[in-house]
């Protein structure tokens, strides 16, 4: 058994999947992701910490209680999260087990990272899980989180986890190819930006703060903000289309895919 306190030799990635990808892709996409996680561990020596959304959206899909996110009260969102989180984790556990991996559920509130002592406990737990070759699957604990103590979205959560765990890369799986120089839905000649050297105010302002999906709370703005946060700690971020074939392995091989946001 590896000692989690010894300096690690493995590379470490934090990978974040949004609600739209999780709910639309379903079991087949999750199985494909975990197959790639197994290959990252086996062939590239990369430890993976997985951050997932999808609890509330999964509960809505399953129960049909409330269809419109903007009409939900805080207590309704918390209750839906409590219903949906086991559904999401069941999908991940099945996908992990199919690929010979063991998963662990870790639910966080903002204070678990912001508070010095709780942050230390979180890091110790994560290091032990990784030392045991377990794949942590993280999500915000929306069943108890309130607006005052929320991360805001899981893009922010993934960046804070990447910083706390001293990750080498932050990979954000999106439902688009990456960052374009204009909105591709409105401009047919929009070009994919394969590489950025840092995130600047002009880039953030050009994306707007609107959400990217009816099922999720984050859009491109939140992803770029997360990348900027990670860059401050020397962590490179990739924005890639989550259902692209073998996309995580392509990132491991530094192929030209999605948008690579390099550290200045």
C-alpha positions in Angstrom: 0.0 0.0 0.0 1.3 3.4 -0.9 2.0 6.0 1.8 -0.2 9.0 1.0 2.2 11.3 2.9 5.2 10.6 0.7 5.8 12.9 -2.3 3.9 11.6 -5.2 5.4 10.6 -8.5 2.2 10.3 -10.5 0.6 13.0 -12.5 -2.7 14.2 -11.1 -5.7 15.5 -13.0 -9.0 17.0 -11.9 -11.7 16.2 -14.5 -15.1 17.9 -14.4 -18.3 16.8 -16.1 -21.3 19.0 -16.3 -25.0 18.2 -15.9 -25.8 18.3 -19.6 -23.1 15.8 -20.4 -23.9 13.4 -17.6 -27.7 13.4 -18.2 -27.6 13.4 -22.0 -24.7 10.9 -22.3 -26.1 8.5 -19.7 -24.5 5.1 -18.8 -22.8 4.6 -22.1 -20.9 7.9 -21.9 -20.0 7.4 -18.3 -18.7 4.0 -19.1 -16.5 5.4 -21.9 -15.2 8.0 -19.5 -14.2 5.5 -16.9 -12.6 3.3 -19.6 -10.4 6.3 -20.4 -9.7 6.9 -16.7 -8.5 3.3 -16.4 -6.2 3.9 -19.4 -4.9 7.1 -18.0 -3.9 5.3 -14.8 -2.5 2.3 -16.6 -0.7 3.8 -19.6 0.1 7.3 -18.5 0.5 7.2 -14.7 -2.2 9.8 -14.2 -4.3 9.9 -11.0 -7.8 11.2 -11.6 -10.1 13.1 -9.3 -13.5 13.3 -10.9 -15.9 16.2 -10.3 -19.5 15.7 -11.5 -22.7 17.6 -11.7 -26.1 16.2 -12.5 -27.8 15.4 -9.2 -30.7 17.9 -9.5 -31.1 17.4 -13.2 -31.2 13.6 -12.7 -33.8 13.9 -10.1 -35.9 16.2 -12.3 -35.6 13.7 -15.2 -36.6 10.8 -12.9 -39.4 12.3 -10.9 -40.9 15.1 -13.1 -41.7 17.0 -9.9 -40.6 20.4 -11.2 -39.5 21.0 -14.8 -38.0 24.5 -14.7 -34.9 25.3 -12.8 -35.6 29.0 -12.3 -38.9 28.1 -10.5 -37.4 25.9 -7.8 -37.1 27.1 -4.3 -34.0 26.5 -2.3 -35.6 23.7 -0.3 -36.9 22.1 -3.5 -33.4 22.2 -5.0 -31.9 20.7 -1.8 -34.6 17.9 -1.8 -34.0 17.2 -5.5 -30.3 17.0 -4.9 -30.9 14.4 -2.2 -32.9 12.3 -4.6 -30.6 12.7 -7.6 -27.2 12.2 -6.0 -27.6 8.5 -5.4 -28.8 8.1 -9.0 -25.7 9.8 -10.4 -23.4 7.8 -8.1 -25.0 4.5 -9.1 -24.2 5.3 -12.7 -20.6 6.1 -11.8 -20.1 3.1 -9.6 -21.4 0.8 -12.4 -19.1 2.5 -15.0 -16.1 2.2 -12.6 -16.7 -1.4 -11.7 -17.1 -2.4 -15.4 -13.6 -1.1 -15.9 -12.1 -2.7 -12.8 -12.0 0.5 -10.8 -13.2 1.4 -7.3 -15.0 4.7 -6.7 -15.6 6.9 -3.6 -18.3 9.6 -3.2 -17.1 12.8 -1.7 -19.7 15.6 -1.2 -18.4 19.1 -0.4 -19.6 22.4 0.8 -17.7 25.6 0.4 -16.5 25.6 4.0 -14.8 22.2 3.4 -12.3 24.0 1.2 -12.3 27.5 2.7 -11.8 26.5 6.4 -8.2 25.7 7.1 -8.9 22.6 9.3 -11.6 21.1 7.2 -9.5 21.7 4.1 -6.7 19.7 5.7 -9.1 16.9 6.5 -10.4 16.9 3.0 -6.9 16.8 1.5 -5.8 13.9 3.8 -8.9 11.9 2.9 -8.3 12.5 -0.8 -4.6 11.6 -0.6 -5.6 8.3 1.1 -8.1 7.4 -1.5 -5.6 8.1 -4.3 -3.0 6.0 -2.4 -5.5 3.1 -2.4 -6.0 3.6 -6.1 -9.6 4.7 -5.6 -11.2 7.2 -8.0 -12.9 10.0 -5.9 -16.1 11.3 -7.5 -16.9 14.7 -6.1 -19.9 16.9 -6.1 -21.2 19.9 -4.2 -23.4 18.8 -1.3 -26.4 20.7 -2.5 -28.7 18.9 -0.1 -27.4 21.1 2.7 -25.7 24.0 0.9 -27.4 27.4 0.9 -26.8 30.3 -1.5 -24.4 31.9 1.1 -22.1 28.8 1.4 -22.2 27.5 -2.2 -19.3 27.3 -4.6 -21.7 28.7 -7.2 -21.1 26.1 -9.8 -19.0 22.9 -10.2 -16.5 24.7 -12.5 -15.5 26.7 -9.5 -15.5 23.6 -7.3 -13.2 21.8 -9.7 -10.7 24.6 -9.8 -10.6 24.9 -6.0 -10.2 21.1 -5.8 -7.4 21.2 -8.4 -5.6 24.0 -6.4 -6.0 22.2 -3.0 -4.8 18.9 -4.4 -1.9 20.4 -6.4 -3.2 19.0 -9.7 -1.1 19.1 -12.9 -4.1 19.7 -15.1 -7.8 20.7 -14.9 -9.9 19.1 -17.6 -13.4 20.6 -18.1 -15.7 18.4 -20.3 -18.2 20.6 -22.2 -20.9 20.0 -24.8 -19.0 22.2 -27.3 -15.6 21.7 -28.9 -14.0 24.4 -26.7 -13.7 28.2 -26.8 -14.5 30.0 -30.0 -13.6 33.6 -31.1 -17.3 34.2 -31.4 -20.6 32.4 -30.5 -20.7 29.6 -33.1 -24.5 29.4 -32.7 -24.7 33.0 -34.1 -21.6 33.1 -36.3 -21.1 30.3 -38.8 -17.5 31.4 -39.4 -16.5 31.3 -35.7 -13.1 29.7 -35.2 -12.1 27.4 -32.4 -9.3 28.7 -30.3 -7.0 25.7 -29.8 -4.6 27.5 -27.4 -4.7 30.5 -25.1 -1.8 31.9 -23.0 -3.8 32.8 -19.9 -7.2 34.3 -19.4 -7.6 38.1 -19.7 -10.5 40.4 -18.9 -11.3 40.9 -22.6 -11.8 37.2 -23.1 -14.1 36.9 -20.1 -16.1 39.9 -21.1 -16.6 38.5 -24.6 -18.3 35.3 -23.3 -20.9 36.9 -21.1 -22.2 35.5 -17.8 -25.2 33.5 -19.2 -25.6 29.8 -18.3 -24.7 27.4 -21.0 -27.4 24.8 -20.5 -30.9 24.6 -19.1 -29.7 21.7 -16.9 -26.6 23.4 -15.5 -25.6 26.5 -13.7 -22.3 27.2 -15.5 -21.5 28.5 -18.9 -18.3 29.3 -20.7 -17.8 32.3 -18.5 -17.6 30.1 -15.4 -15.2 27.7 -17.1 -12.8 30.5 -18.1 -13.0 31.9 -14.5 -12.2 28.4 -13.2 -9.2 28.2 -15.7 -8.0 31.6 -14.5 -8.2 30.5 -10.8 -6.3 27.3 -11.7 -3.6 29.2 -13.6 -2.8 31.3 -10.6 -1.6 28.0 -9.0 0.3 27.0 -12.1 -2.3 24.5 -13.3 -3.1 24.2 -17.0 -6.7 23.9 -18.1 -8.2 22.1 -21.1 -11.8 22.7 -22.3 -12.8 19.8 -24.5 -16.0 18.2 -25.9 -16.8 15.5 -23.4 -18.3 13.0 -25.8 -15.4 13.2 -28.3 -13.9 9.8 -29.0 -11.0 9.0 -26.6 -10.8 12.7 -25.8 -9.1 12.3 -22.4 -6.4 10.1 -24.0 -5.9 12.7 -26.7 -5.3 15.3 -24.0 -2.8 12.9 -22.3 -0.9 12.7 -25.6 -1.0 16.6 -26.0 -2.9 16.3 -29.2 -4.6 19.4 -30.6 -8.1 19.0 -29.2 -10.4 21.6 -27.6 -8.9 24.7 -26.0 -5.7 24.4 -24.1 -5.2 27.3 -21.6 -1.6 27.4 -20.8 0.0 29.0 -17.7 1.8 32.2 -18.3 
